[in-house]
Amino acid sequence: MTNGPLREILAKHRPNHDHTSCTACGFVYTPARPLCPPVAGALRELSTGALRSQDRSLGHYTTGRLRAMAREHTGEGRCRRCGFVYTSQVRLCPTSRRIAAELETRGKAPVTQPHIGQGLCAGKGSGWTVTGTTAAAWKRAMAACSVCPLLAQCETQLEDRLATGVKVREQIMAGRLFTVTGREIEAAGVDAFAVARGRTKKKQKPPAPLPAPTPAPARQPAHFGNGAA
């Protein structure tokens, strides 16, 4: 019911039989504008508007389902699933970009550069955060750093931070892994670190409660005879 008016626009503004114009407003389609303005606005609101915050997190979907969704969010000129109109600079709809980023963090898609002048980690912070106990995810991030076009710049920034005493915690930066305490783990020791991180500490048994003190017996009052002294 929340997006009912937008759905009504989509139901009303339909293409004619040969898909050359809109039957409701008469807008003539072109390769650059394959949708009439009302439909483009409605689809844009549905795909990138306030309703997005209500979407289920992509992290809850299986890899197979994400790949199927990615195939749905494709098209010529616009996304046939959400209606996002492509431009010369943007060839993927927002949902398709989010799916690609999620697959990258799982190691199911190659790491790509989102925009020229940005690092391979841009917009993918979760992939460079040291969480869990899976060494493969950390190694992928470290390998991506090694081929990143901004590696030298990142190395300089990291050295400046360390020189001033700032600790890098639970993060991979410039291809180097740092623990929660800021200790650096060499590349050769990443697997061992993952194993050590995954070990669960033995639960210490709580100390046995001390026995309750035994109360002292009550003193009986003294009884004196009634004889004369």
Rosetta blueprint (number, residue, H / E / L):
1 M L
2 T L
3 N L
4 G H
5 P H
6 L H
7 R H
8 E H
9 I H
10 L H
11 A H
12 K H
13 H L
14 R L
15 P E
16 N L
17 H L
18 D L
19 H L
20 T L
21 S E
22 C E
23 T L
24 A L
25 C L
26 G L
27 F L
28 V E
29 Y L
30 T L
31 P L
32 A L
33 R L
34 P L
35 L L
36 C L
37 P H
38 P H
39 V H
40 A H
41 G H
42 A H
43 L H
44 R H
45 E H
46 L H
47 S H
48 T H
49 G L
50 A H
51 L H
52 R H
53 S H
54 Q H
55 D L
56 R L
57 S L
58 L H
59 G H
60 H H
61 Y L
62 T L
63 T H
64 G H
65 R H
66 L H
67 R H
68 A H
69 M H
70 A H
71 R H
72 E H
73 H L
74 T L
75 G L
76 E L
77 G L
78 R E
79 C L
80 R L
81 R L
82 C L
83 G L
84 F L
85 V E
86 Y L
87 T L
88 S L
89 Q L
90 V L
91 R L
92 L L
93 C L
94 P H
95 T H
96 S H
97 R H
98 R H
99 I H
100 A H
101 A H
102 E H
103 L H
104 E H
105 T H
106 R L
107 G L
108 K L
109 A L
110 P L
111 V L
112 T L
113 Q L
114 P L
115 H L
116 I L
117 G L
118 Q L
119 G L
120 L L
121 C L
122 A L
123 G L
124 K L
125 G H
126 S H
127 G H
128 W H
129 T E
130 V L
131 T L
132 G L
133 T L
134 T L
135 A H
136 A H
137 A H
138 W H
139 K H
140 R H
141 A H
142 M H
143 A H
144 A H
145 C H
146 S H
147 V L
148 C L
149 P L
150 L L
151 L H
152 A H
153 Q H
154 C H
155 E H
156 T H
157 Q H
158 L H
159 E H
160 D H
161 R H
162 L H
163 A H
164 T L
165 G L
166 V L
167 K L
168 V L
169 R L
170 E L
171 Q E
172 I E
173 M E
174 A L
175 G L
176 R E
177 L E
178 F E
179 T L
180 V L
181 T L
182 G L
183 R L
184 E E
185 I E
186 E L
187 A H
188 A H
189 G H
190 V H
191 D H
192 A H
193 F H
194 A H
195 V H
196 A H
197 R H
198 G H
199 R L
200 T L
201 K L
202 K L
203 K L
204 Q L
205 K L
206 P L
207 P L
208 A L
209 P L
210 L L
211 P L
212 A L
213 P L
214 T L
215 P L
216 A L
217 P L
218 A L
219 R L
220 Q L
221 P L
222 A L
223 H L
224 F L
225 G L
226 N L
227 G L
228 A L
229 A L
